[in-house]
Protein backbone atom coordinates (compact mmCIF):
# COMPACT_ATOMS: atom_id res chain seq x y z
CA UNK A 1 0.00 0.00 0.00
CA UNK A 2 1.17 3.51 -0.81
CA UNK A 3 -0.04 5.98 1.85
CA UNK A 4 -1.77 9.15 0.73
CA UNK A 5 -1.58 12.49 2.54
CA UNK A 6 -3.38 15.80 2.06
CA UNK A 7 -0.49 17.76 3.61
CA UNK A 8 0.92 20.17 1.02
CA UNK A 9 4.33 19.96 2.71
CA UNK A 10 4.57 16.36 1.40
CA UNK A 11 4.55 17.68 -2.17
CA UNK A 12 7.98 19.21 -1.67
CA UNK A 13 9.75 15.94 -0.81
CA UNK A 14 10.95 15.02 -4.29
CA UNK A 15 10.32 12.41 -6.99
CA UNK A 16 8.99 9.77 -4.61
CA UNK A 17 5.93 11.89 -3.72
CA UNK A 18 3.29 12.10 -6.45
CA UNK A 19 0.63 14.80 -6.51
CA UNK A 20 -2.91 13.52 -7.08
CA UNK A 21 -5.44 16.12 -8.19
CA UNK A 22 -8.56 16.64 -6.16
CA UNK A 23 -11.40 14.65 -7.67
CA UNK A 24 -9.09 11.96 -9.08
CA UNK A 25 -10.17 8.56 -7.86
CA UNK A 26 -12.72 10.09 -5.51
CA UNK A 27 -10.19 12.22 -3.60
CA UNK A 28 -11.90 15.22 -1.99
CA UNK A 29 -8.89 17.50 -2.47
CA UNK A 30 -5.35 17.53 -3.81
CA UNK A 31 -3.39 14.74 -2.14
CA UNK A 32 0.05 13.16 -2.31
CA UNK A 33 1.03 9.51 -2.77
CA UNK A 34 4.09 8.92 -0.59
CA UNK A 35 5.87 6.21 -2.56
CA UNK A 36 8.88 5.91 -0.23
CA UNK A 37 6.63 4.75 2.65
CA UNK A 38 5.20 1.55 1.14
CA UNK A 39 3.66 -0.72 3.76
CA UNK A 40 1.56 -3.86 3.99
CA UNK A 41 -2.06 -3.88 5.07
CA UNK A 42 -4.28 -6.78 6.07
CA UNK A 43 -7.06 -7.12 3.47
CA UNK A 44 -9.55 -7.53 6.32
CA UNK A 45 -8.94 -3.86 7.16
CA UNK A 46 -10.18 -2.84 3.71
CA UNK A 47 -13.93 -2.51 4.16
CA UNK A 48 -15.04 -0.47 1.14
CA UNK A 49 -13.64 0.90 -2.09
CA UNK A 50 -13.45 4.67 -2.12
CA UNK A 51 -12.36 5.10 -5.73
CA UNK A 52 -9.93 4.16 -8.46
CA UNK A 53 -7.16 6.38 -9.77
CA UNK A 54 -7.04 7.04 -13.52
CA UNK A 55 -4.36 5.14 -15.44
CA UNK A 56 -2.21 8.28 -15.88
CA UNK A 57 -2.07 8.80 -12.11
CA UNK A 58 -1.30 5.12 -11.54
CA UNK A 59 1.58 5.38 -14.02
CA UNK A 60 2.95 8.39 -12.10
CA UNK A 61 2.71 6.45 -8.82
CA UNK A 62 4.52 3.55 -10.50
CA UNK A 63 7.32 5.93 -11.49
CA UNK A 64 7.46 7.22 -7.90
CA UNK A 65 7.77 3.65 -6.64
CA UNK A 66 10.60 2.97 -9.11
CA UNK A 67 12.40 6.11 -7.87
CA UNK A 68 11.92 5.04 -4.24
CA UNK A 69 13.39 1.59 -4.98
CA UNK A 70 16.13 3.01 -7.22
CA UNK A 71 14.91 1.06 -10.27
CA UNK A 72 15.23 2.26 -13.86
mmJSON file of the N, C-alpha and C atoms, coordinates in Angstrom:
{"data_MODEL":{"atom_site":{
"group_PDB":["ATOM","ATOM","ATOM","ATOM","ATOM","ATOM","ATOM","ATOM","ATOM","ATOM","ATOM","ATOM","ATOM","ATOM","ATOM","ATOM","ATOM","ATOM","ATOM","ATOM","ATOM","ATOM","ATOM","ATOM","ATOM","ATOM","ATOM","ATOM","ATOM","ATOM","ATOM","ATOM","ATOM","ATOM","ATOM","ATOM","ATOM","ATOM","ATOM","ATOM","ATOM","ATOM","ATOM","ATOM","ATOM","ATOM","ATOM","ATOM","ATOM","ATOM","ATOM","ATOM","ATOM","ATOM","ATOM","ATOM","ATOM","ATOM","ATOM","ATOM","ATOM","ATOM","ATOM","ATOM","ATOM","ATOM","ATOM","ATOM","ATOM","ATOM","ATOM","ATOM","ATOM","ATOM","ATOM","ATOM","ATOM","ATOM","ATOM","ATOM","ATOM","ATOM","ATOM","ATOM","ATOM","ATOM","ATOM","ATOM","ATOM","ATOM","ATOM","ATOM","ATOM","ATOM","ATOM","ATOM","ATOM","ATOM","ATOM","ATOM","ATOM","ATOM","ATOM","ATOM","ATOM","ATOM","ATOM","ATOM","ATOM","ATOM","ATOM","ATOM","ATOM","ATOM","ATOM","ATOM","ATOM","ATOM","ATOM","ATOM","ATOM","ATOM","ATOM","ATOM","ATOM","ATOM","ATOM","ATOM","ATOM","ATOM","ATOM","ATOM","ATOM","ATOM","ATOM","ATOM","ATOM","ATOM","ATOM","ATOM","ATOM","ATOM","ATOM","ATOM","ATOM","ATOM","ATOM","ATOM","ATOM","ATOM","ATOM","ATOM","ATOM","ATOM","ATOM","ATOM","ATOM","ATOM","ATOM","ATOM","ATOM","ATOM","ATOM","ATOM","ATOM","ATOM","ATOM","ATOM","ATOM","ATOM","ATOM","ATOM","ATOM","ATOM","ATOM","ATOM","ATOM","ATOM","ATOM","ATOM","ATOM","ATOM","ATOM","ATOM","ATOM","ATOM","ATOM","ATOM","ATOM","ATOM","ATOM","ATOM","ATOM","ATOM","ATOM","ATOM","ATOM","ATOM","ATOM","ATOM","ATOM","ATOM","ATOM","ATOM","ATOM","ATOM","ATOM","ATOM","ATOM","ATOM","ATOM","ATOM","ATOM","ATOM","ATOM","ATOM"],
"id":[1,2,3,4,5,6,7,8,9,10,11,12,13,14,15,16,17,18,19,20,21,22,23,24,25,26,27,28,29,30,31,32,33,34,35,36,37,38,39,40,41,42,43,44,45,46,47,48,49,50,51,52,53,54,55,56,57,58,59,60,61,62,63,64,65,66,67,68,69,70,71,72,73,74,75,76,77,78,79,80,81,82,83,84,85,86,87,88,89,90,91,92,93,94,95,96,97,98,99,100,101,102,103,104,105,106,107,108,109,110,111,112,113,114,115,116,117,118,119,120,121,122,123,124,125,126,127,128,129,130,131,132,133,134,135,136,137,138,139,140,141,142,143,144,145,146,147,148,149,150,151,152,153,154,155,156,157,158,159,160,161,162,163,164,165,166,167,168,169,170,171,172,173,174,175,176,177,178,179,180,181,182,183,184,185,186,187,188,189,190,191,192,193,194,195,196,197,198,199,200,201,202,203,204,205,206,207,208,209,210,211,212,213,214,215,216],
"type_symbol":["N","C","C","N","C","C","N","C","C","N","C","C","N","C","C","N","C","C","N","C","C","N","C","C","N","C","C","N","C","C","N","C","C","N","C","C","N","C","C","N","C","C","N","C","C","N","C","C","N","C","C","N","C","C","N","C","C","N","C","C","N","C","C","N","C","C","N","C","C","N","C","C","N","C","C","N","C","C","N","C","C","N","C","C","N","C","C","N","C","C","N","C","C","N","C","C","N","C","C","N","C","C","N","C","C","N","C","C","N","C","C","N","C","C","N","C","C","N","C","C","N","C","C","N","C","C","N","C","C","N","C","C","N","C","C","N","C","C","N","C","C","N","C","C","N","C","C","N","C","C","N","C","C","N","C","C","N","C","C","N","C","C","N","C","C","N","C","C","N","C","C","N","C","C","N","C","C","N","C","C","N","C","C","N","C","C","N","C","C","N","C","C","N","C","C","N","C","C","N","C","C","N","C","C","N","C","C","N","C","C","N","C","C","N","C","C"],
"label_atom_id":["N","CA","C","N","CA","C","N","CA","C","N","CA","C","N","CA","C","N","CA","C","N","CA","C","N","CA","C","N","CA","C","N","CA","C","N","CA","C","N","CA","C","N","CA","C","N","CA","C","N","CA","C","N","CA","C","N","CA","C","N","CA","C","N","CA","C","N","CA","C","N","CA","C","N","CA","C","N","CA","C","N","CA","C","N","CA","C","N","CA","C","N","CA","C","N","CA","C","N","CA","C","N","CA","C","N","CA","C","N","CA","C","N","CA","C","N","CA","C","N","CA","C","N","CA","C","N","CA","C","N","CA","C","N","CA","C","N","CA","C","N","CA","C","N","CA","C","N","CA","C","N","CA","C","N","CA","C","N","CA","C","N","CA","C","N","CA","C","N","CA","C","N","CA","C","N","CA","C","N","CA","C","N","CA","C","N","CA","C","N","CA","C","N","CA","C","N","CA","C","N","CA","C","N","CA","C","N","CA","C","N","CA","C","N","CA","C","N","CA","C","N","CA","C","N","CA","C","N","CA","C","N","CA","C","N","CA","C","N","CA","C","N","CA","C","N","CA","C","N","CA","C"],
"label_alt_id":[null,null,null,null,null,null,null,null,null,null,null,null,null,null,null,null,null,null,null,null,null,null,null,null,null,null,null,null,null,null,null,null,null,null,null,null,null,null,null,null,null,null,null,null,null,null,null,null,null,null,null,null,null,null,null,null,null,null,null,null,null,null,null,null,null,null,null,null,null,null,null,null,null,null,null,null,null,null,null,null,null,null,null,null,null,null,null,null,null,null,null,null,null,null,null,null,null,null,null,null,null,null,null,null,null,null,null,null,null,null,null,null,null,null,null,null,null,null,null,null,null,null,null,null,null,null,null,null,null,null,null,null,null,null,null,null,null,null,null,null,null,null,null,null,null,null,null,null,null,null,null,null,null,null,null,null,null,null,null,null,null,null,null,null,null,null,null,null,null,null,null,null,null,null,null,null,null,null,null,null,null,null,null,null,null,null,null,null,null,null,null,null,null,null,null,null,null,null,null,null,null,null,null,null,null,null,null,null,null,null,null,null,null,null,null,null],
"label_comp_id":["UNK","UNK","UNK","UNK","UNK","UNK","UNK","UNK","UNK","UNK","UNK","UNK","UNK","UNK","UNK","UNK","UNK","UNK","UNK","UNK","UNK","UNK","UNK","UNK","UNK","UNK","UNK","UNK","UNK","UNK","UNK","UNK","UNK","UNK","UNK","UNK","UNK","UNK","UNK","UNK","UNK","UNK","UNK","UNK","UNK","UNK","UNK","UNK","UNK","UNK","UNK","UNK","UNK","UNK","UNK","UNK","UNK","UNK","UNK","UNK","UNK","UNK","UNK","UNK","UNK","UNK","UNK","UNK","UNK","UNK","UNK","UNK","UNK","UNK","UNK","UNK","UNK","UNK","UNK","UNK","UNK","UNK","UNK","UNK","UNK","UNK","UNK","UNK","UNK","UNK","UNK","UNK","UNK","UNK","UNK","UNK","UNK","UNK","UNK","UNK","UNK","UNK","UNK","UNK","UNK","UNK","UNK","UNK","UNK","UNK","UNK","UNK","UNK","UNK","UNK","UNK","UNK","UNK","UNK","UNK","UNK","UNK","UNK","UNK","UNK","UNK","UNK","UNK","UNK","UNK","UNK","UNK","UNK","UNK","UNK","UNK","UNK","UNK","UNK","UNK","UNK","UNK","UNK","UNK","UNK","UNK","UNK","UNK","UNK","UNK","UNK","UNK","UNK","UNK","UNK","UNK","UNK","UNK","UNK","UNK","UNK","UNK","UNK","UNK","UNK","UNK","UNK","UNK","UNK","UNK","UNK","UNK","UNK","UNK","UNK","UNK","UNK","UNK","UNK","UNK","UNK","UNK","UNK","UNK","UNK","UNK","UNK","UNK","UNK","UNK","UNK","UNK","UNK","UNK","UNK","UNK","UNK","UNK","UNK","UNK","UNK","UNK","UNK","UNK","UNK","UNK","UNK","UNK","UNK","UNK","UNK","UNK","UNK","UNK","UNK","UNK"],
"label_asym_id":["A","A","A","A","A","A","A","A","A","A","A","A","A","A","A","A","A","A","A","A","A","A","A","A","A","A","A","A","A","A","A","A","A","A","A","A","A","A","A","A","A","A","A","A","A","A","A","A","A","A","A","A","A","A","A","A","A","A","A","A","A","A","A","A","A","A","A","A","A","A","A","A","A","A","A","A","A","A","A","A","A","A","A","A","A","A","A","A","A","A","A","A","A","A","A","A","A","A","A","A","A","A","A","A","A","A","A","A","A","A","A","A","A","A","A","A","A","A","A","A","A","A","A","A","A","A","A","A","A","A","A","A","A","A","A","A","A","A","A","A","A","A","A","A","A","A","A","A","A","A","A","A","A","A","A","A","A","A","A","A","A","A","A","A","A","A","A","A","A","A","A","A","A","A","A","A","A","A","A","A","A","A","A","A","A","A","A","A","A","A","A","A","A","A","A","A","A","A","A","A","A","A","A","A","A","A","A","A","A","A","A","A","A","A","A","A"],
"label_entity_id":["1","1","1","1","1","1","1","1","1","1","1","1","1","1","1","1","1","1","1","1","1","1","1","1","1","1","1","1","1","1","1","1","1","1","1","1","1","1","1","1","1","1","1","1","1","1","1","1","1","1","1","1","1","1","1","1","1","1","1","1","1","1","1","1","1","1","1","1","1","1","1","1","1","1","1","1","1","1","1","1","1","1","1","1","1","1","1","1","1","1","1","1","1","1","1","1","1","1","1","1","1","1","1","1","1","1","1","1","1","1","1","1","1","1","1","1","1","1","1","1","1","1","1","1","1","1","1","1","1","1","1","1","1","1","1","1","1","1","1","1","1","1","1","1","1","1","1","1","1","1","1","1","1","1","1","1","1","1","1","1","1","1","1","1","1","1","1","1","1","1","1","1","1","1","1","1","1","1","1","1","1","1","1","1","1","1","1","1","1","1","1","1","1","1","1","1","1","1","1","1","1","1","1","1","1","1","1","1","1","1","1","1","1","1","1","1"],
"label_seq_id":[1,1,1,2,2,2,3,3,3,4,4,4,5,5,5,6,6,6,7,7,7,8,8,8,9,9,9,10,10,10,11,11,11,12,12,12,13,13,13,14,14,14,15,15,15,16,16,16,17,17,17,18,18,18,19,19,19,20,20,20,21,21,21,22,22,22,23,23,23,24,24,24,25,25,25,26,26,26,27,27,27,28,28,28,29,29,29,30,30,30,31,31,31,32,32,32,33,33,33,34,34,34,35,35,35,36,36,36,37,37,37,38,38,38,39,39,39,40,40,40,41,41,41,42,42,42,43,43,43,44,44,44,45,45,45,46,46,46,47,47,47,48,48,48,49,49,49,50,50,50,51,51,51,52,52,52,53,53,53,54,54,54,55,55,55,56,56,56,57,57,57,58,58,58,59,59,59,60,60,60,61,61,61,62,62,62,63,63,63,64,64,64,65,65,65,66,66,66,67,67,67,68,68,68,69,69,69,70,70,70,71,71,71,72,72,72],
"pdbx_PDB_ins_code":[null,null,null,null,null,null,null,null,null,null,null,null,null,null,null,null,null,null,null,null,null,null,null,null,null,null,null,null,null,null,null,null,null,null,null,null,null,null,null,null,null,null,null,null,null,null,null,null,null,null,null,null,null,null,null,null,null,null,null,null,null,null,null,null,null,null,null,null,null,null,null,null,null,null,null,null,null,null,null,null,null,null,null,null,null,null,null,null,null,null,null,null,null,null,null,null,null,null,null,null,null,null,null,null,null,null,null,null,null,null,null,null,null,null,null,null,null,null,null,null,null,null,null,null,null,null,null,null,null,null,null,null,null,null,null,null,null,null,null,null,null,null,null,null,null,null,null,null,null,null,null,null,null,null,null,null,null,null,null,null,null,null,null,null,null,null,null,null,null,null,null,null,null,null,null,null,null,null,null,null,null,null,null,null,null,null,null,null,null,null,null,null,null,null,null,null,null,null,null,null,null,null,null,null,null,null,null,null,null,null,null,null,null,null,null,null],
"Cartn_x":[0.834,0.0,0.886,0.49,1.168,0.285,0.776,-0.038,-0.275,-1.404,-1.768,-1.988,-1.456,-1.579,-2.174,-2.879,-3.382,-2.488,-1.398,-0.488,0.323,0.188,0.918,2.424,2.889,4.334,4.914,4.097,4.565,4.967,4.293,4.549,5.933,6.648,7.984,9.095,8.754,9.746,10.468,10.186,10.946,10.188,10.936,10.322,9.585,9.691,8.986,7.63,7.256,5.934,5.201,4.042,3.293,2.023,1.842,0.632,-0.551,-1.662,-2.905,-3.949,-4.484,-5.437,-6.715,-7.272,-8.563,-9.589,-10.419,-11.405,-10.938,-9.622,-9.088,-9.341,-9.949,-10.171,-11.044,-11.849,-12.719,-12.074,-10.862,-10.194,-10.91,-11.179,-11.902,-11.069,-9.758,-8.888,-7.531,-6.697,-5.349,-4.653,-4.056,-3.394,-2.056,-1.286,0.053,0.275,0.668,1.032,2.487,2.751,4.095,4.748,5.378,5.871,7.055,7.745,8.878,8.446,7.136,6.629,5.691,6.029,5.202,5.093,3.904,3.661,2.66,2.552,1.559,0.316,-0.796,-2.055,-2.882,-3.422,-4.285,-5.55,-5.877,-7.062,-8.338,-8.372,-9.548,-9.816,-8.787,-8.936,-9.589,-9.595,-10.184,-11.67,-12.498,-13.928,-14.74,-14.321,-15.037,-14.102,-14.436,-13.64,-14.087,-13.132,-13.447,-13.337,-12.531,-12.364,-11.2,-11.016,-9.932,-9.231,-7.921,-7.161,-7.157,-7.158,-7.039,-5.673,-5.592,-4.356,-3.149,-3.339,-2.215,-1.644,-2.514,-2.07,-1.381,-1.927,-1.302,0.093,0.254,1.576,2.555,2.092,2.953,3.344,2.403,2.707,3.722,3.559,4.523,5.925,6.03,7.321,7.893,7.018,7.456,7.976,7.314,7.775,9.129,9.302,10.599,11.698,11.408,12.403,12.723,11.702,11.916,12.766,12.631,13.389,14.659,14.954,16.132,16.165,15.019,14.911,14.833,15.287,15.228,13.947],
"Cartn_y":[-1.167,0.0,1.24,2.219,3.511,4.491,5.032,5.978,7.273,7.893,9.155,10.194,11.394,12.494,13.708,14.532,15.796,16.971,16.706,17.759,18.291,19.573,20.166,20.133,20.034,19.96,18.666,17.621,16.364,16.56,17.466,17.683,18.204,18.638,19.208,18.208,16.924,15.941,15.239,15.569,15.018,14.024,13.262,12.406,11.183,10.921,9.767,10.143,11.416,11.887,12.388,11.803,12.095,12.863,14.006,14.797,14.156,14.05,13.519,14.624,15.011,16.117,15.796,16.805,16.642,16.166,15.23,14.65,13.365,13.192,11.965,10.791,9.768,8.558,8.774,9.829,10.09,10.908,11.407,12.223,13.559,13.968,15.216,16.446,16.365,17.5,16.987,17.897,17.526,16.742,15.625,14.737,14.3,13.573,13.161,11.693,10.911,9.51,9.486,8.917,8.923,7.568,7.482,6.205,5.626,6.423,5.915,5.353,5.297,4.751,3.566,2.723,1.554,0.66,0.143,-0.72,-1.806,-2.816,-3.857,-3.547,-4.096,-3.883,-5.155,-5.603,-6.777,-6.482,-7.33,-7.118,-6.999,-7.616,-7.535,-6.099,-5.266,-3.859,-3.022,-3.554,-2.838,-3.168,-2.225,-2.51,-2.021,-0.923,-0.468,0.283,0.219,0.899,2.351,3.247,4.671,5.244,4.612,5.098,4.405,4.725,4.164,5.311,5.331,6.377,6.136,7.2,7.045,6.466,5.83,5.145,6.083,7.335,8.283,8.488,8.628,8.801,7.534,6.383,5.118,4.98,5.426,5.381,6.296,7.474,8.39,7.78,7.12,6.451,5.331,4.595,3.546,4.13,5.274,5.93,6.371,6.853,7.22,6.028,4.879,3.645,3.211,3.324,2.973,3.88,5.175,6.112,5.754,5.382,5.039,3.784,2.852,1.591,1.627,2.814,3.015,2.038,1.893,1.063,1.967,1.461,2.263,2.032],
"Cartn_z":[0.0,0.0,0.0,-0.78,-0.808,-0.029,1.087,1.854,1.081,1.359,0.727,1.816,1.58,2.537,1.844,2.605,2.064,2.45,3.168,3.61,2.426,2.149,1.022,1.234,2.471,2.706,2.141,1.993,1.401,-0.057,-0.751,-2.166,-2.477,-1.474,-1.674,-1.41,-1.241,-0.809,-1.945,-3.191,-4.293,-5.152,-5.969,-6.992,-6.454,-5.164,-4.61,-4.027,-4.164,-3.724,-4.962,-5.235,-6.452,-6.106,-6.736,-6.51,-7.232,-6.527,-7.082,-7.006,-8.131,-8.189,-7.431,-6.809,-6.159,-7.169,-6.776,-7.674,-8.323,-8.474,-9.077,-8.142,-8.653,-7.859,-6.647,-6.646,-5.507,-4.401,-4.623,-3.601,-3.463,-2.246,-1.995,-2.35,-2.153,-2.472,-2.908,-3.365,-3.806,-2.701,-3.089,-2.136,-2.713,-1.904,-2.311,-1.973,-2.982,-2.774,-2.333,-1.174,-0.589,-0.879,-2.032,-2.558,-1.786,-0.994,-0.231,1.128,1.388,2.653,2.42,1.455,1.143,2.379,2.603,3.758,3.38,4.208,3.986,4.812,4.376,5.068,4.956,6.047,6.07,5.27,4.304,3.467,4.293,5.462,6.325,6.778,6.766,7.159,6.055,4.841,3.712,3.657,4.049,4.157,2.968,2.326,1.14,0.199,-1.066,-2.088,-2.16,-2.08,-2.122,-3.527,-4.365,-5.726,-6.405,-7.657,-8.458,-9.169,-9.088,-9.768,-11.271,-12.073,-13.522,-13.882,-15.036,-15.437,-15.474,-15.853,-15.881,-14.479,-13.495,-12.109,-11.604,-11.951,-11.544,-12.139,-13.385,-14.018,-13.268,-12.852,-12.105,-10.753,-10.092,-8.819,-9.058,-10.155,-10.497,-10.663,-11.319,-11.491,-10.139,-9.243,-7.904,-7.118,-7.292,-6.644,-7.185,-8.503,-9.113,-8.561,-8.41,-7.873,-6.428,-5.658,-4.237,-4.095,-5.048,-4.98,-5.824,-6.393,-7.218,-8.396,-9.064,-10.265,-11.488,-12.595,-13.86,-14.563],
"occupancy":[1.0,1.0,1.0,1.0,1.0,1.0,1.0,1.0,1.0,1.0,1.0,1.0,1.0,1.0,1.0,1.0,1.0,1.0,1.0,1.0,1.0,1.0,1.0,1.0,1.0,1.0,1.0,1.0,1.0,1.0,1.0,1.0,1.0,1.0,1.0,1.0,1.0,1.0,1.0,1.0,1.0,1.0,1.0,1.0,1.0,1.0,1.0,1.0,1.0,1.0,1.0,1.0,1.0,1.0,1.0,1.0,1.0,1.0,1.0,1.0,1.0,1.0,1.0,1.0,1.0,1.0,1.0,1.0,1.0,1.0,1.0,1.0,1.0,1.0,1.0,1.0,1.0,1.0,1.0,1.0,1.0,1.0,1.0,1.0,1.0,1.0,1.0,1.0,1.0,1.0,1.0,1.0,1.0,1.0,1.0,1.0,1.0,1.0,1.0,1.0,1.0,1.0,1.0,1.0,1.0,1.0,1.0,1.0,1.0,1.0,1.0,1.0,1.0,1.0,1.0,1.0,1.0,1.0,1.0,1.0,1.0,1.0,1.0,1.0,1.0,1.0,1.0,1.0,1.0,1.0,1.0,1.0,1.0,1.0,1.0,1.0,1.0,1.0,1.0,1.0,1.0,1.0,1.0,1.0,1.0,1.0,1.0,1.0,1.0,1.0,1.0,1.0,1.0,1.0,1.0,1.0,1.0,1.0,1.0,1.0,1.0,1.0,1.0,1.0,1.0,1.0,1.0,1.0,1.0,1.0,1.0,1.0,1.0,1.0,1.0,1.0,1.0,1.0,1.0,1.0,1.0,1.0,1.0,1.0,1.0,1.0,1.0,1.0,1.0,1.0,1.0,1.0,1.0,1.0,1.0,1.0,1.0,1.0,1.0,1.0,1.0,1.0,1.0,1.0,1.0,1.0,1.0,1.0,1.0,1.0,1.0,1.0,1.0,1.0,1.0,1.0],
"B_iso_or_equiv":[0.0,0.0,0.0,0.0,0.0,0.0,0.0,0.0,0.0,0.0,0.0,0.0,0.0,0.0,0.0,0.0,0.0,0.0,0.0,0.0,0.0,0.0,0.0,0.0,0.0,0.0,0.0,0.0,0.0,0.0,0.0,0.0,0.0,0.0,0.0,0.0,0.0,0.0,0.0,0.0,0.0,0.0,0.0,0.0,0.0,0.0,0.0,0.0,0.0,0.0,0.0,0.0,0.0,0.0,0.0,0.0,0.0,0.0,0.0,0.0,0.0,0.0,0.0,0.0,0.0,0.0,0.0,0.0,0.0,0.0,0.0,0.0,0.0,0.0,0.0,0.0,0.0,0.0,0.0,0.0,0.0,0.0,0.0,0.0,0.0,0.0,0.0,0.0,0.0,0.0,0.0,0.0,0.0,0.0,0.0,0.0,0.0,0.0,0.0,0.0,0.0,0.0,0.0,0.0,0.0,0.0,0.0,0.0,0.0,0.0,0.0,0.0,0.0,0.0,0.0,0.0,0.0,0.0,0.0,0.0,0.0,0.0,0.0,0.0,0.0,0.0,0.0,0.0,0.0,0.0,0.0,0.0,0.0,0.0,0.0,0.0,0.0,0.0,0.0,0.0,0.0,0.0,0.0,0.0,0.0,0.0,0.0,0.0,0.0,0.0,0.0,0.0,0.0,0.0,0.0,0.0,0.0,0.0,0.0,0.0,0.0,0.0,0.0,0.0,0.0,0.0,0.0,0.0,0.0,0.0,0.0,0.0,0.0,0.0,0.0,0.0,0.0,0.0,0.0,0.0,0.0,0.0,0.0,0.0,0.0,0.0,0.0,0.0,0.0,0.0,0.0,0.0,0.0,0.0,0.0,0.0,0.0,0.0,0.0,0.0,0.0,0.0,0.0,0.0,0.0,0.0,0.0,0.0,0.0,0.0,0.0,0.0,0.0,0.0,0.0,0.0],
"pdbx_formal_charge":[null,null,null,null,null,null,null,null,null,null,null,null,null,null,null,null,null,null,null,null,null,null,null,null,null,null,null,null,null,null,null,null,null,null,null,null,null,null,null,null,null,null,null,null,null,null,null,null,null,null,null,null,null,null,null,null,null,null,null,null,null,null,null,null,null,null,null,null,null,null,null,null,null,null,null,null,null,null,null,null,null,null,null,null,null,null,null,null,null,null,null,null,null,null,null,null,null,null,null,null,null,null,null,null,null,null,null,null,null,null,null,null,null,null,null,null,null,null,null,null,null,null,null,null,null,null,null,null,null,null,null,null,null,null,null,null,null,null,null,null,null,null,null,null,null,null,null,null,null,null,null,null,null,null,null,null,null,null,null,null,null,null,null,null,null,null,null,null,null,null,null,null,null,null,null,null,null,null,null,null,null,null,null,null,null,null,null,null,null,null,null,null,null,null,null,null,null,null,null,null,null,null,null,null,null,null,null,null,null,null,null,null,null,null,null,null],
"auth_seq_id":[1,1,1,2,2,2,3,3,3,4,4,4,5,5,5,6,6,6,7,7,7,8,8,8,9,9,9,10,10,10,11,11,11,12,12,12,13,13,13,14,14,14,15,15,15,16,16,16,17,17,17,18,18,18,19,19,19,20,20,20,21,21,21,22,22,22,23,23,23,24,24,24,25,25,25,26,26,26,27,27,27,28,28,28,29,29,29,30,30,30,31,31,31,32,32,32,33,33,33,34,34,34,35,35,35,36,36,36,37,37,37,38,38,38,39,39,39,40,40,40,41,41,41,42,42,42,43,43,43,44,44,44,45,45,45,46,46,46,47,47,47,48,48,48,49,49,49,50,50,50,51,51,51,52,52,52,53,53,53,54,54,54,55,55,55,56,56,56,57,57,57,58,58,58,59,59,59,60,60,60,61,61,61,62,62,62,63,63,63,64,64,64,65,65,65,66,66,66,67,67,67,68,68,68,69,69,69,70,70,70,71,71,71,72,72,72],
"auth_comp_id":["UNK","UNK","UNK","UNK","UNK","UNK","UNK","UNK","UNK","UNK","UNK","UNK","UNK","UNK","UNK","UNK","UNK","UNK","UNK","UNK","UNK","UNK","UNK","UNK","UNK","UNK","UNK","UNK","UNK","UNK","UNK","UNK","UNK","UNK","UNK","UNK","UNK","UNK","UNK","UNK","UNK","UNK","UNK","UNK","UNK","UNK","UNK","UNK","UNK","UNK","UNK","UNK","UNK","UNK","UNK","UNK","UNK","UNK","UNK","UNK","UNK","UNK","UNK","UNK","UNK","UNK","UNK","UNK","UNK","UNK","UNK","UNK","UNK","UNK","UNK","UNK","UNK","UNK","UNK","UNK","UNK","UNK","UNK","UNK","UNK","UNK","UNK","UNK","UNK","UNK","UNK","UNK","UNK","UNK","UNK","UNK","UNK","UNK","UNK","UNK","UNK","UNK","UNK","UNK","UNK","UNK","UNK","UNK","UNK","UNK","UNK","UNK","UNK","UNK","UNK","UNK","UNK","UNK","UNK","UNK","UNK","UNK","UNK","UNK","UNK","UNK","UNK","UNK","UNK","UNK","UNK","UNK","UNK","UNK","UNK","UNK","UNK","UNK","UNK","UNK","UNK","UNK","UNK","UNK","UNK","UNK","UNK","UNK","UNK","UNK","UNK","UNK","UNK","UNK","UNK","UNK","UNK","UNK","UNK","UNK","UNK","UNK","UNK","UNK","UNK","UNK","UNK","UNK","UNK","UNK","UNK","UNK","UNK","UNK","UNK","UNK","UNK","UNK","UNK","UNK","UNK","UNK","UNK","UNK","UNK","UNK","UNK","UNK","UNK","UNK","UNK","UNK","UNK","UNK","UNK","UNK","UNK","UNK","UNK","UNK","UNK","UNK","UNK","UNK","UNK","UNK","UNK","UNK","UNK","UNK","UNK","UNK","UNK","UNK","UNK","UNK"],
"auth_asym_id":["A","A","A","A","A","A","A","A","A","A","A","A","A","A","A","A","A","A","A","A","A","A","A","A","A","A","A","A","A","A","A","A","A","A","A","A","A","A","A","A","A","A","A","A","A","A","A","A","A","A","A","A","A","A","A","A","A","A","A","A","A","A","A","A","A","A","A","A","A","A","A","A","A","A","A","A","A","A","A","A","A","A","A","A","A","A","A","A","A","A","A","A","A","A","A","A","A","A","A","A","A","A","A","A","A","A","A","A","A","A","A","A","A","A","A","A","A","A","A","A","A","A","A","A","A","A","A","A","A","A","A","A","A","A","A","A","A","A","A","A","A","A","A","A","A","A","A","A","A","A","A","A","A","A","A","A","A","A","A","A","A","A","A","A","A","A","A","A","A","A","A","A","A","A","A","A","A","A","A","A","A","A","A","A","A","A","A","A","A","A","A","A","A","A","A","A","A","A","A","A","A","A","A","A","A","A","A","A","A","A","A","A","A","A","A","A"],
"auth_atom_id":["N","CA","C","N","CA","C","N","CA","C","N","CA","C","N","CA","C","N","CA","C","N","CA","C","N","CA","C","N","CA","C","N","CA","C","N","CA","C","N","CA","C","N","CA","C","N","CA","C","N","CA","C","N","CA","C","N","CA","C","N","CA","C","N","CA","C","N","CA","C","N","CA","C","N","CA","C","N","CA","C","N","CA","C","N","CA","C","N","CA","C","N","CA","C","N","CA","C","N","CA","C","N","CA","C","N","CA","C","N","CA","C","N","CA","C","N","CA","C","N","CA","C","N","CA","C","N","CA","C","N","CA","C","N","CA","C","N","CA","C","N","CA","C","N","CA","C","N","CA","C","N","CA","C","N","CA","C","N","CA","C","N","CA","C","N","CA","C","N","CA","C","N","CA","C","N","CA","C","N","CA","C","N","CA","C","N","CA","C","N","CA","C","N","CA","C","N","CA","C","N","CA","C","N","CA","C","N","CA","C","N","CA","C","N","CA","C","N","CA","C","N","CA","C","N","CA","C","N","CA","C","N","CA","C","N","CA","C","N","CA","C","N","CA","C","N","CA","C","N","CA","C"],
"pdbx_PDB_model_num":[1,1,1,1,1,1,1,1,1,1,1,1,1,1,1,1,1,1,1,1,1,1,1,1,1,1,1,1,1,1,1,1,1,1,1,1,1,1,1,1,1,1,1,1,1,1,1,1,1,1,1,1,1,1,1,1,1,1,1,1,1,1,1,1,1,1,1,1,1,1,1,1,1,1,1,1,1,1,1,1,1,1,1,1,1,1,1,1,1,1,1,1,1,1,1,1,1,1,1,1,1,1,1,1,1,1,1,1,1,1,1,1,1,1,1,1,1,1,1,1,1,1,1,1,1,1,1,1,1,1,1,1,1,1,1,1,1,1,1,1,1,1,1,1,1,1,1,1,1,1,1,1,1,1,1,1,1,1,1,1,1,1,1,1,1,1,1,1,1,1,1,1,1,1,1,1,1,1,1,1,1,1,1,1,1,1,1,1,1,1,1,1,1,1,1,1,1,1,1,1,1,1,1,1,1,1,1,1,1,1,1,1,1,1,1,1]
}}}
